[in-house]
Amino acid sequence: MMNETKLTLKKLGIEEINSDYVSNKRFKDGGQYRFEVPGIQGPSALKSLLDACNDYDLKIHRATQTKGIMFLLDDEINQMLDLAQDNNIQLFLAVGPRATYDTSATVQTEEGKRIGYRLRGYDNLTFAIEDVKRAVNLGVRGILLYDEGLLYVLSKMRDMGELPKDLKFKLSAHAGCSNPASAKLFESIGLNSLNPVRDLQINMLASLRQAIDIPIDVHTENPKSTGGFIRHYEVPQMIKVASPIYLKTGGSIAKTHSWNTTDNEAKLRAKQVALVKNMIENHYPEAKMSDSIE
């Protein structure tokens, strides 16, 4: 009964996934997966995370600040950039202006929460662009976004040469992407890395992977405010169906998305990466971790 609809979707590059689907897509260096640690809000936490990774003999590929560029001093951003460069990792900073920080009371209600972290009105769109331009001028080349309209504008600015060509845009789970059509839309307007909603099942992740080529960033665990669930045993299957994939690990240490991670909590996040690494080595040892960060 649904064959015509499925045929239409197939014409658009969105195909039904069977139970034995395996992704043959890879990072440029042939790797299937990389590690990302989110919620690293400042230079001290970043240093503690990297020191702990060295203690565990771990390689991570990306660290993400989620609270917002506007909460960091220029000197703090420069310190984080230096640490990232010295340790050969990507650094992504989040856009600060968002619905939860402006004058809207709506987002504090049950209905209003559906707005997520999107931007409200012309002024807030302008503020967000300025937040990004400030970080870029300091040397940041990875931006975490929450709003598809902002992605559209920033991507156009990158195309026009108003932003650097090597600037990368990563979409947050708070943007609510959860199906292959939405994933294709985000990819088509300039996204470089997609973080879908946190609770997608394995077959749902596979449907996203079939539809797009950019990396998918998947939470292997979550803060208490977004369910607190831990998916370490699912990681081998995540890699098989969703590569190239960033394994976002360490979130269960935090209580909320923009949690101010302490130095000790940053070390605990590194331990979570070590646990996931052990899970891969035990249950999918042939999986190839990417050596490059590009």
C-alpha positions in Angstrom: 0.0 0.0 0.0 2.9 2.3 0.6 5.0 1.3 -2.5 4.3 4.6 -4.4 5.4 6.7 -1.4 8.5 4.6 -1.0 9.3 4.9 -4.7 9.0 8.7 -4.4 11.4 8.7 -1.4 13.8 6.5 -3.3 13.8 9.1 -6.2 14.8 11.7 -3.6 17.7 9.5 -2.4 15.9 8.2 0.7 15.7 4.4 0.7 14.2 1.8 3.1 16.9 0.1 5.2 17.0 -3.6 5.7 18.0 -5.3 8.9 21.5 -6.2 7.7 22.5 -2.7 6.4 26.2 -1.9 6.9 27.6 1.5 6.0 30.5 1.5 3.5 31.1 5.3 3.9 34.3 6.4 5.7 36.2 9.5 6.8 38.7 10.7 4.2 41.5 8.7 5.8 39.5 5.5 5.7 38.5 5.5 9.4 35.0 4.5 10.5 34.8 6.4 13.8 36.2 9.2 15.9 35.8 10.3 19.5 34.2 13.6 20.5 33.8 14.9 24.1 31.1 17.5 24.5 30.4 20.0 27.3 34.0 21.2 27.8 33.1 24.9 28.6 36.5 26.4 29.2 40.3 26.1 29.0 40.8 24.6 32.4 38.3 21.7 31.7 39.9 21.2 28.3 43.4 20.9 29.7 42.1 18.4 32.4 40.4 16.4 29.7 43.5 16.2 27.5 45.8 15.4 30.4 43.4 12.5 31.4 43.4 11.3 27.8 47.1 11.1 27.9 47.0 9.2 31.2 44.6 6.7 29.6 46.6 6.6 26.4 43.5 7.8 24.5 43.1 9.7 21.2 40.2 12.0 20.9 39.4 13.9 17.8 37.1 16.7 18.9 36.1 18.7 21.9 32.9 20.8 22.0 31.9 23.8 24.1 28.2 23.9 24.4 27.4 26.9 26.6 28.1 29.6 24.0 30.9 31.7 22.5 29.5 34.8 24.3 30.4 33.3 27.7 34.1 33.1 26.9 36.7 35.9 27.1 39.0 36.3 24.1 41.9 35.0 26.2 39.9 31.9 27.1 39.2 31.2 23.5 42.8 31.7 22.6 43.9 29.3 25.3 41.4 26.6 24.1 42.7 27.1 20.5 46.3 26.6 21.6 45.4 23.5 23.6 43.5 22.1 20.6 46.4 22.8 18.2 49.0 21.4 20.6 47.0 18.2 21.0 45.9 17.9 17.4 42.1 17.9 18.0 39.2 19.9 16.6 37.6 22.5 18.7 34.0 23.5 18.2 32.4 26.4 20.0 28.6 26.9 20.3 26.7 29.9 19.2 25.6 31.8 22.3 22.4 33.6 21.4 19.4 31.2 21.5 15.8 31.1 22.7 16.7 29.9 26.2 18.9 33.0 26.8 16.7 35.8 25.4 13.5 37.4 26.7 11.1 34.6 25.8 9.3 33.0 28.7 7.7 30.6 26.2 10.7 28.3 26.2 10.2 27.7 30.0 6.8 26.1 29.4 6.0 22.5 28.3 4.7 23.7 24.9 7.5 26.3 24.4 10.2 23.7 24.9 9.5 22.5 21.4 11.1 25.7 20.1 14.4 24.3 21.3 17.4 26.6 21.0 16.3 28.3 17.8 16.7 32.1 17.2 13.7 34.4 17.7 13.5 37.5 15.4 15.9 39.5 13.3 18.0 40.9 16.1 18.8 37.5 17.6 19.8 36.2 14.2 22.1 39.2 13.9 23.5 38.7 17.4 24.2 35.0 16.6 26.1 35.9 13.4 28.2 38.4 15.4 29.0 35.7 17.9 30.3 33.5 15.2 32.3 36.3 13.5 34.0 37.0 16.8 35.1 33.4 17.3 36.2 33.1 13.7 38.3 36.3 13.9 40.1 34.7 16.9 40.9 31.6 14.8 38.0 29.2 15.6 37.1 27.0 12.7 34.4 24.8 14.2 30.9 26.2 15.1 28.1 24.3 16.8 24.7 25.5 15.6 21.1 25.1 16.9 19.1 26.8 14.2 18.7 25.8 10.5 18.1 29.5 9.5 21.4 30.5 11.0 23.1 27.5 9.2 21.6 28.7 5.9 23.0 32.3 6.4 26.4 31.2 7.6 26.8 28.8 4.8 25.9 31.5 2.2 28.5 33.8 3.9 31.1 31.0 3.6 30.2 30.6 -0.1 30.5 34.4 -0.6 33.9 34.5 1.1 32.7 36.5 4.1 33.6 33.6 6.3 36.6 31.3 5.9 36.3 28.4 3.4 37.7 26.0 6.0 35.0 26.9 8.6 33.0 23.8 9.7 29.4 23.8 10.9 28.1 21.1 13.3 24.4 20.8 14.1 23.3 20.2 17.7 20.8 17.5 18.7 18.7 20.4 20.1 17.8 21.3 16.5 15.6 18.1 16.5 16.8 16.3 13.4 15.5 12.7 13.5 14.7 11.5 10.0 16.6 11.1 6.7 14.7 13.9 4.9 15.6 16.4 7.5 19.2 15.2 7.4 19.3 15.7 3.6 17.9 19.2 4.0 20.6 20.1 6.6 23.4 18.6 4.4 22.0 20.5 1.3 22.3 23.9 3.0 25.9 23.5 4.1 26.1 21.4 7.2 29.4 19.5 7.8 28.5 17.3 10.7 25.1 16.2 11.9 24.1 15.5 15.5 20.6 13.9 15.4 18.3 13.6 18.4 19.9 11.5 21.1 17.5 8.5 21.3 17.4 7.2 17.7 17.4 3.5 17.4 20.0 1.7 15.3 17.8 1.3 12.3 16.9 4.9 12.5 20.6 5.9 12.5 21.1 3.6 9.4 18.3 5.5 7.6 20.1 8.8 8.2 23.4 7.3 7.0 22.0 5.9 3.8 20.6 9.4 2.9 23.7 11.6 3.7 27.4 11.5 3.3 28.6 13.9 6.1 29.7 12.5 9.5 26.9 11.7 12.0 27.6 12.6 15.6 25.9 10.1 18.0 25.6 10.4 21.7 26.9 7.2 23.4 25.5 8.5 26.6 23.5 11.5 27.9 23.1 14.1 30.7 20.4 13.4 33.2 18.4 16.3 31.8 18.0 14.4 28.5 17.4 11.0 29.9 20.7 9.9 31.3 20.7 6.7 29.2 24.0 5.0 28.4 24.4 3.1 25.1 28.0 1.7 25.3 27.0 -1.8 24.3 25.3 -0.4 21.1 28.4 1.4 20.0 29.8 -1.4 17.8 26.5 -1.6 15.9 26.4 2.2 15.7 29.8 2.2 13.9 28.7 -0.5 11.5 25.6 1.3 10.3 26.5 4.9 10.7 30.1 5.4 9.8 31.7 7.9 9.4 30.6 8.6 12.9 31.7 10.7 15.9 31.1 8.9 19.1 30.0 11.7 21.6 31.1 10.3 24.9 31.1 11.6 28.5 27.7 13.3 28.6 26.4 11.2 31.5 28.9 13.0 33.8 26.8 16.2 33.4 23.3 17.0 34.7 22.4 19.4 31.8 23.5 20.2 28.3 25.4 23.4 29.2 26.8 22.0 32.4 30.0 23.7 33.6 32.3 20.7 33.6 34.8 20.9 36.5 38.4 19.7 36.0 37.6 16.5 37.9 34.5 15.9 35.8 36.5 16.4 32.6 38.8 13.6 33.8 35.7 11.4 34.3 34.6 12.2 30.8 37.9 10.8 29.6 37.3 7.6 31.5 34.0 7.2 29.7 35.9 7.4 26.4 38.2 4.7 27.7 35.2 2.5 28.5 33.7 2.9 25.0 37.1 2.2 23.5 37.2 -1.1 25.5 33.8 -1.9 24.2 34.9 -1.5 20.6 38.0 -3.5 21.1 36.1 -6.4 22.7 33.1 -6.5 20.4 34.2 -4.9 17.1 38.0 -5.1 17.1 38.2 -4.8 13.3 36.6 -1.3 13.4 39.0 1.3 12.2 39.4 4.5 14.2 40.3 7.6 12.1 43.9 8.8 12.6 43.2 12.2 11.1 41.0 15.0 12.5 40.3 16.4 9.0 
